[in-house]
Amino acid sequence: MKKIVLIIFLLLPCFGFSQKIKDSLLLSDKEKIKEKLDLMFYLDRCSTEYWKKTKEERIKSDKAFSFFYSDTILKNNPTSLNIKEYLGLFSPLNWKGFMEAVYEKNISEYIVMTEKYGYLSYDRMDVNINNTDRTNAVIVFVMRSKSHDKIIKKLIKQEKKIGNMPQRDYDYYKFVLERKSVITKKDIEKLKRKDIELNISKTPL
């Protein structure tokens, strides 16, 4: 029993030090993190344009997607970051390829950032993303799949326990993990009734 208590006692300072390092890194990298999040939300917003189209419009826009990608998505990039380098693609051939690349890169990057800095709440970063009112906003992507849900569930439990993630944000992520591939208007209305605002990029295409 004494050995167990000693091990726990020795681990506690390590945990505290680890959290202090995360807080320090977050402070020093704040602007870099903000710019990357701005790019992630911009690409997420671009992806949602597909869901606004009719079936006929989707077929038509798919044929001209390469031009749309280079002439609109790349040109309207609101950050100094390189989209092609970020996605690791020369040029996606269609909407499906683009949306899959955006989600996989965004969620993988967000997981890495959370593991490095802790949960990126607005209060911890002390910044606004996309001019969103941070008092009731949650950092989230509209596009999603279930490919990383197990990792996300583990992360949010850990971050809430540490104190990095507010209860409201934790409740939101639990809600999102029940959704399928995209956050719908009905979902948004439900969240608004709970006084939770989605941080969806308002950058025009």
C-alpha positions as CSV (number, residue, x, y, z in Angstrom):
1,M,0.0,0.0,0.0
2,K,2.8,2.4,0.9
3,K,4.4,1.7,-2.5
4,I,1.2,2.6,-4.3
5,V,0.8,5.8,-2.4
6,L,4.5,6.7,-3.1
7,I,4.0,6.1,-6.9
8,I,0.9,8.3,-6.9
9,F,2.7,11.0,-5.0
10,L,5.6,10.9,-7.4
11,L,3.3,11.0,-10.5
12,L,1.3,14.1,-9.3
13,P,4.2,16.6,-9.7
14,C,4.9,15.1,-13.2
15,F,1.3,15.6,-14.2
16,G,1.3,19.2,-12.9
17,F,4.5,20.0,-14.7
18,S,3.1,18.5,-17.9
19,Q,0.1,20.7,-17.7
20,K,2.3,23.8,-17.0
21,I,4.3,23.0,-20.1
22,K,1.1,22.7,-22.2
23,D,-0.1,26.1,-20.8
24,S,3.3,27.7,-21.6
25,L,3.4,26.2,-25.1
26,L,-0.2,27.4,-25.8
27,L,0.7,30.9,-24.7
28,S,3.8,31.1,-26.9
29,D,2.2,29.5,-29.9
30,K,-1.2,31.2,-29.6
31,E,-1.0,33.2,-32.9
32,K,0.2,30.2,-34.8
33,I,-2.6,28.1,-33.4
34,K,-5.2,30.7,-34.3
35,E,-4.0,31.0,-37.9
36,K,-4.1,27.2,-38.3
37,L,-7.6,27.0,-36.8
38,D,-8.7,29.8,-39.1
39,L,-7.6,27.7,-42.1
40,M,-9.2,24.6,-40.7
41,F,-12.5,26.3,-40.3
42,Y,-12.3,27.9,-43.7
43,L,-11.8,24.5,-45.4
44,D,-14.6,23.0,-43.3
45,R,-16.9,25.9,-44.4
46,C,-15.9,25.2,-48.0
47,S,-16.8,21.5,-47.6
48,T,-20.3,22.4,-46.4
49,E,-21.1,24.2,-49.7
50,Y,-21.6,20.7,-51.2
51,W,-24.5,19.9,-48.9
52,K,-26.3,23.1,-49.9
53,K,-26.5,21.9,-53.5
54,T,-29.3,19.8,-55.2
55,K,-28.4,16.4,-56.7
56,E,-28.2,17.9,-60.1
57,E,-26.0,20.8,-58.9
58,R,-23.6,18.3,-57.2
59,I,-23.2,16.3,-60.4
60,K,-22.5,19.5,-62.4
61,S,-20.1,21.0,-59.9
62,D,-18.2,17.8,-59.6
63,K,-17.2,18.0,-63.2
64,A,-15.8,21.5,-62.7
65,F,-14.4,20.9,-59.3
66,S,-10.7,21.2,-60.2
67,F,-11.3,24.7,-61.5
68,F,-13.5,25.7,-58.5
69,Y,-10.8,24.4,-56.2
70,S,-8.0,26.4,-57.8
71,D,-10.0,29.5,-58.7
72,T,-12.1,29.8,-55.6
73,I,-11.0,27.7,-52.6
74,L,-7.3,28.4,-53.0
75,K,-7.7,32.1,-54.0
76,N,-10.0,32.9,-51.1
77,N,-7.7,31.4,-48.5
78,P,-7.9,33.9,-45.5
79,T,-4.6,32.8,-44.1
80,S,-0.9,32.8,-45.1
81,L,-0.8,29.0,-44.8
82,N,-0.6,26.9,-48.0
83,I,-3.7,24.8,-48.5
84,K,-2.0,22.3,-50.8
85,E,0.7,21.7,-48.3
86,Y,-1.8,21.4,-45.5
87,L,-4.0,18.9,-47.3
88,G,-1.0,17.0,-48.8
89,L,-2.9,17.0,-52.2
90,F,-1.9,18.5,-55.5
91,S,-5.5,18.9,-56.6
92,P,-8.6,16.9,-55.5
93,L,-10.5,15.6,-58.5
94,N,-14.0,16.0,-57.0
95,W,-16.0,17.1,-53.9
96,K,-15.8,13.7,-52.3
97,G,-12.1,13.6,-52.4
98,F,-11.8,17.2,-51.1
99,M,-14.3,16.6,-48.2
100,E,-12.6,13.4,-47.1
101,A,-9.2,15.1,-47.2
102,V,-10.4,18.1,-45.3
103,Y,-12.0,16.1,-42.5
104,E,-9.2,13.6,-42.1
105,K,-6.5,16.4,-42.0
106,N,-8.6,18.7,-39.8
107,I,-9.5,16.1,-37.2
108,S,-6.0,14.5,-37.2
109,E,-4.4,18.0,-36.8
110,Y,-6.9,18.9,-34.0
111,I,-6.2,15.8,-32.1
112,V,-2.4,16.4,-32.3
113,M,-2.9,20.0,-31.2
114,T,-5.1,19.0,-28.3
115,E,-2.6,16.4,-27.1
116,K,0.2,19.0,-27.3
117,Y,-1.6,22.1,-25.9
118,G,-4.6,20.6,-24.1
119,Y,-8.2,21.4,-25.1
120,L,-8.2,24.7,-27.1
121,S,-11.0,26.6,-25.4
122,Y,-11.4,30.3,-26.2
123,D,-10.7,31.1,-22.6
124,R,-7.4,29.2,-22.5
125,M,-6.3,30.8,-25.8
126,D,-7.8,34.2,-25.0
127,V,-8.6,34.8,-28.7
128,N,-11.6,34.8,-31.0
129,I,-11.6,32.6,-34.1
130,N,-13.5,33.9,-37.1
131,N,-14.8,36.8,-35.1
132,T,-17.0,34.4,-33.0
133,D,-18.3,35.5,-29.6
134,R,-16.2,33.2,-27.4
135,T,-18.5,33.5,-24.4
136,N,-20.8,30.8,-25.7
137,A,-18.9,29.3,-28.7
138,V,-17.4,25.9,-29.1
139,I,-14.5,25.1,-31.4
140,V,-15.9,22.4,-33.8
141,F,-16.1,21.3,-37.4
142,V,-19.3,20.8,-39.3
143,M,-18.0,18.0,-41.4
144,R,-17.2,14.8,-39.6
145,S,-17.0,11.0,-39.8
146,K,-16.7,8.4,-37.0
147,S,-13.2,7.4,-37.9
148,H,-11.6,9.1,-34.9
149,D,-14.4,9.0,-32.4
150,K,-12.7,6.6,-30.0
151,I,-9.7,8.9,-29.7
152,I,-11.9,12.0,-29.3
153,K,-14.0,10.4,-26.6
154,K,-10.9,9.6,-24.6
155,L,-9.4,13.1,-25.1
156,I,-12.5,15.0,-24.0
157,K,-12.9,12.9,-20.9
158,Q,-9.3,13.5,-20.0
159,E,-9.5,17.3,-20.8
160,K,-12.7,17.7,-18.8
161,K,-11.2,15.9,-15.8
162,I,-8.1,18.1,-15.9
163,G,-10.2,21.2,-16.1
164,N,-9.2,22.4,-19.6
165,M,-12.7,21.7,-21.1
166,P,-15.8,23.4,-19.7
167,Q,-18.9,21.3,-19.1
168,R,-20.7,23.1,-21.9
169,D,-18.1,22.1,-24.4
170,Y,-18.0,18.6,-23.1
171,D,-21.8,18.3,-23.5
172,Y,-21.5,19.6,-27.0
173,Y,-18.9,17.1,-28.1
174,K,-21.0,14.3,-26.7
175,F,-23.9,15.6,-28.8
176,V,-21.7,15.8,-31.9
177,L,-20.4,12.3,-31.5
178,E,-23.9,11.0,-31.9
179,R,-24.2,12.7,-35.3
180,K,-23.3,10.9,-38.6
181,S,-21.4,12.8,-41.3
182,V,-22.5,16.5,-41.1
183,I,-24.0,18.8,-38.5
184,T,-27.5,19.7,-39.8
185,K,-29.7,22.8,-39.3
186,K,-31.8,20.9,-36.8
187,D,-28.7,20.1,-34.8
188,I,-27.7,23.8,-34.8
189,E,-31.1,24.8,-33.6
190,K,-30.9,22.3,-30.8
191,L,-27.6,23.6,-29.7
192,K,-28.8,27.2,-29.9
193,R,-31.6,26.3,-27.5
194,K,-28.8,25.1,-25.1
195,D,-27.0,28.4,-25.6
196,I,-24.2,26.9,-27.6
197,E,-23.0,28.7,-30.7
198,L,-21.1,26.8,-33.4
199,N,-17.9,28.3,-34.6
200,I,-18.6,28.0,-38.3
201,S,-16.4,30.1,-40.6
202,K,-18.3,33.0,-42.1
203,T,-15.6,33.6,-44.8
204,P,-17.5,33.9,-48.2
205,L,-16.5,31.7,-51.0
